[in-house]
Amino acid sequence: MKRKRPIKLPVFMTLTDLKQLFDYLERAQIRFALQKEQMFKLLAATSLRRSELFSLI
């Protein structure tokens, strides 16, 4: 039997990647930086999917 699609593993960020992202967002002077920082922290702390997070908004 032929597989329809190859099995795709989930993509994840390491703790180092998360720390770098949070450090950048804390220093950023871009519009909505605080909102983005809080969204990423919520995703990291709760393991929500993006779709689940956006359904809350």
Secondary structure, DSSP 8 states (H G I E B T S, - for coil): ---SS---------HHHHHHHHHHHHH--STTHHHHHHHHHHHHHH---HHHHHHH-
